[in-house]
Amino acid sequence: RIVAPQIRDKAIVYRELEQAADLPVGWIDEQAPGAYRLRRRGDHAYFGYAVGPDSWKRELLPPRVRLWQAGPDLEPADVVGNATPTAFVGVRPCELAAIAIQDRVFVDGKYQDADYAARRREVFVVAVDCGEPSDLCFCPSPVADGAFDIALTEILTGEHRFLVRTGSERGAAVVGRLRTSEATEDDLAAATRVTQRAAKRLRGRFDDEGVHDLLLRSLESPHWDDVAARCMTCGNCTLVCPTCFCTHIEDESSLDGTAAARTRVWDTCFSVQYAEMHGGNSRPSPQSRYRQWLTHKLATWHDQFGSSGCVGCARCITWCPAHIDIREEVERLRAGA
């Protein structure tokens, strides 16, 4: 399988690719808090956009996964681990960081998630440096850095071309089968200009200095009431986030009792039911649910996994119908601390 960006329902999403013409050639995405739209660029860039509502989480941690099932004889049939070799084409630097974060959660810890691990082993990553970050993006760098097989920089000045670098033996083997030429000094300089231009739009957009301690000492701040007055607890932010991994389990059986199944489905910490347990609900209010999400994402994620849970893609800002910007919420907490 090849999964790559395509236009569906006026947004750029990741779907199986049939032909290169299906890529979003000549399109750019304009993003603002609570706003997203596509418009023509005026050129033929294949990857001239930032990010859409989809992330590669949909492939590695799908919205619904059958974990176990039993047929008429009630003998269990393990359905986990049947992954198909898949190439991810068009992975942005922020998304490489997000995949690395989920790898730490599902693969690198004491316990592995068998389904995630099986899918991850079969992935071939083609990363693309970011040349057109949105007005909201605040990732550390537009240059792909991490576990990729091939990384591309799309150059639009002069002849439309790609600078290619490899990050694995598999990547080198694929590039060795392509018709390529040695990069010239002009090619290298042009590629550098692409990422330098993008970096200028990213610099200084979010100050995370001291955020961990700030959030943990602000658990009783009255600012959470202000956020809750605006937040719809719809869960959009967690659904589009490339690192959020909340799920719940559905058990079902047939009416005649001859079949049963267990399915894992996406969930969100903004759901009232998510915090239900014996004895009551641990987060019954919108204030407590938003506080849990932001504090985990930017603070206790460090304690659990050794990094922030945010990669700066700004999806949660773009797709929030209440226009809530996590950077502004942090600054308001900082101002009131």
N, C-alpha and C positions, 0 to 999 in steps of 0.2 A: 504494500500500500504506500501511496504517497499522499500525505496530508499537507495542505498549503493554503494560504489566504485566498479567499474568493469573496465576491459580493453576493450577499443574500439579504433580502428585505432591507435594502438601503444601508447595510453595515458590512464591514469586513470581518469575516469569520473564518474559522479553520475547518475545511472539509476535504474529503478525498478528491484528489486532482486527476482529471482525465487527460488534459492537455495544457500546455503552457499558456495558451490563449485565454484560459479561464482565470489566470492570475489578475489582480486588480490593476491592470496596466493603465497608467495615466490618471490615477485617482489619488486624492489626498483626503485625509479626514480632519475636520475642524472640530475642536473640542473645547468646552467650557463647562463650569459646574452645572450639571443637569442638562447638558446640551451636546449633541453629536450629529454631524451631518457630513456627507461626502460631496466633493465637488471635483471638477476636472482640473488637472494640473497645467495642461498645455504642453506636456511632453509625454514620453512613452516609458516613464519609470515603471519598473515592475514592482518595486518595494518603496514607493514614494509616500508612505503613510506612517503613522505611529503605531497604535494598537487599537483593536476593536473590542467588543464585549467578550469575545471568546478568549480563552487561554489554553495552553497545552495541558492543563489540568483535566480538561474534558477527555483527553486521550489516555492519560496515565491513571487518573482517578475518575472514571466515568460516572455520570449522574446515577446510573443504575447498574449494579453488578450482581448477578446470581452467584451466591457463595456456595450454596449447597442445595441439592434436590434429591428426592427419592421418588421412584416410580411405583407402579402397581404392586411390585413385589416388596416394596419398602426397603430395598437395598440402596444405601446411599451412593450417589454418583457425584464425585468431586468435579466441579465445573470451573475451578479456578486454575489459572496458569496456561490456558490455551491462547497464548498471544500470537499475533501475526507480525512478521517483520514489517516495520513501518518507518518511512523517512519523514521527519518533520522538516519542512522547507519554509524558511522565513522566520526563524526564531530570533527574536530581538535580544539584546544584551540583558535587559531587565527580566526577560523570560528565562534566559539561561540561569540567572540568579534564582528565579523562582523554582525552577526544576531542581537546582542544587539544594534549596531549602527543603523541598518535599522529599528529596532523596534522604536527607538527614532524618526526617520524620518517619519515613516508611521503610527505609532500607538499612541505614547506617546505625540504627540504635540496637538495643538489646534484642528486640523482637522485630522481625520483618513481616510486612504485609505481603503475603504470597502473590496476590493478584497484581499489585503495583510492581513488585520486583520482577515478575514475569514480563509484564509490558515494557518495563524500563530496559531490560536486557535486549529487547528486540528493536530498540529505537536507534535510528541513524539521524544525527542532528546536522542540518544545514543552517547555520546561523547567518544573519545579515546585519551588518553594522547599521546603526540608526542614522539616517541622514535628514529626517524630517520629524523631530520630536514635536509633540503637540504643545500648545501653550501651557498645559498643566504638568507635563512630564517633569519628574525630579529625580531620576535615577542617577547614580554616581558617574556613569560614563556611557557614551554612545558606542563604544568599541566592544565587540564580543570578546569575553574573557571567561574561560571556564571549560566545561566538558562538551566540546563540539567536535564533530568529525571534519566538517568543512565550514569555513567562514568566508563570507563575501562582502566586499564593499562595492556598491553600485556607483559608477562614475558616469555622470551625464554630460560633462564638458568634453567637447571634441567628439571623438567616436564613443558611442554608447557601449560601455564595456564593464566587466567585473574584475576586480582584483581578488584573487583566490589565495587563501592560505589554509593549510591542513593542520588538524589537531590530533589525528590518530592514524594508525596504520590503515584502518579501513578507509579513512578519508583520502589518504595518499594513494591508495589503490584505485579509488574511483577517479580521482583527478588524473591519474596516470593513463586512464582510458579516454580522456577527453582531448579534443584538439585545442591546445593551449599554446601560449607563447610566453617567453620570459618577461617579467615586468620590467619596464624601463624606469629610470629615475623620474621621468615625467609622470608615469603611471603612479608611482609611489607618492609623489608630491600631490597629485590630484586626489588620491584616496585620503591622504592626510587632511587636505582642505575640507573634504566632505565631513569627516568626523570632528574636526576643529570647529567648523561652522555650527554643527549640531551641539557641541559641548558648550558654546557660548550661550545657547538658549537654555541650558540646564543649570548653569552655575548659580549656587547660592539660593536655590528655591526652597530648601527646607533645612532648618537648623535642628539636628537631632542631639545636640550636645546636652547631656544631663536629662534627657527625656525619660529614661528608665526611672530614675529616682523621683523626678517631678511627678510622674503619673502615680507612683506608689504612695507618695505623700499627699496626693490630691483626691483620694478615694471618697472623702466626704465634702468635696468642693461643691458649692451651690451651682457651679457652672454646669454640672450634669443635668440639672433641672432645665436650664436654658436649652441644652442640646435636645433633651427629650421633648421639649415643646415644639421642636422643628422636625425631629426624626419620626418617620412613619413606621419604623421597625419592619420595613418590607423585606429586608434581607438582600436587596440588590447588590450592596457592597460586597457581601460575602460570596455571592454567586459569581460575580465577575472577577473577584480577587484570584490571582494565580497561585496563592499559597494557602488560603483558608481550606481546611480539610474536615469540617464538621460533617458527620454522617449519622444516620441511625439505621436500625435493623428492622425489617419487616418479615414476620413469619406468617406463612399462609398454608392452608391445607385444603384439599378438595372436599366437597360436601360428602362424598361417599367414603372418605377416609383412606383412599388408596394412593394419594400423592401428597407430598409436602415440599415446601421450598423455603429457603431463607435468602433474602435480597438486601444488599446494602444500597442505600439511597442518600443523595446529598441532603444535608440539613443546614440550618443556620442557627447561631447562638442568639439571633434576634427573634426566633420563634418562642412563643410562650411555652409550648410543649417541650422544648428542648431541655429546659431546666426542671421538668417535673421529675420527682423522685418520691420514694416512700416518705411520708411525713409532710409533703408539700412541695412548693416551688421555690427554688433558691434564688431566682431572679424574676420576680413577678412584675416589676415595673419597667417601662421603657428606659428610665435612667440607669437602672442596674444592668440592663442588657447592652446598652451602648457603652457604658463604662467597661463592662467585661470585654467587649470586642476591641476597643481602642487600647485598653491597658494590656491585654494579651498581645495584640499585634506589635506594639512598640516597646513593651517593657518585659513582661514575664516570658515572652518568647525567647528573650536573651537567656533567661534563667533555665529554660527547658532545653533549648537547642543551640545556644551559643551565638545567635545572631538575631537581628530584627526580623519580624515577619513581613516587613514591608520592603518592596523592591523599587518603589518610586514610579510605577507605571501609571498611576493616577486614575485607574479605572473606577475606583470607588467614588471619586469626585465627579467624573463625567457622568456616571450612570446613577447618581443619587438624585431622585426627583425633588428632594428638599434643598439641593445645592449645598450640602454640607461638605466642607473641605477640611480634611483631618489636619492639615498644616495650620489652618486658622484656629481650630479647636485647641491644638497644643499651645499656640501663642497666647490664646486667651487664658488658658490655665497658668501659663508662665507669668502672665501679667498679674494674675490674681493671687499668685503664690506668696 
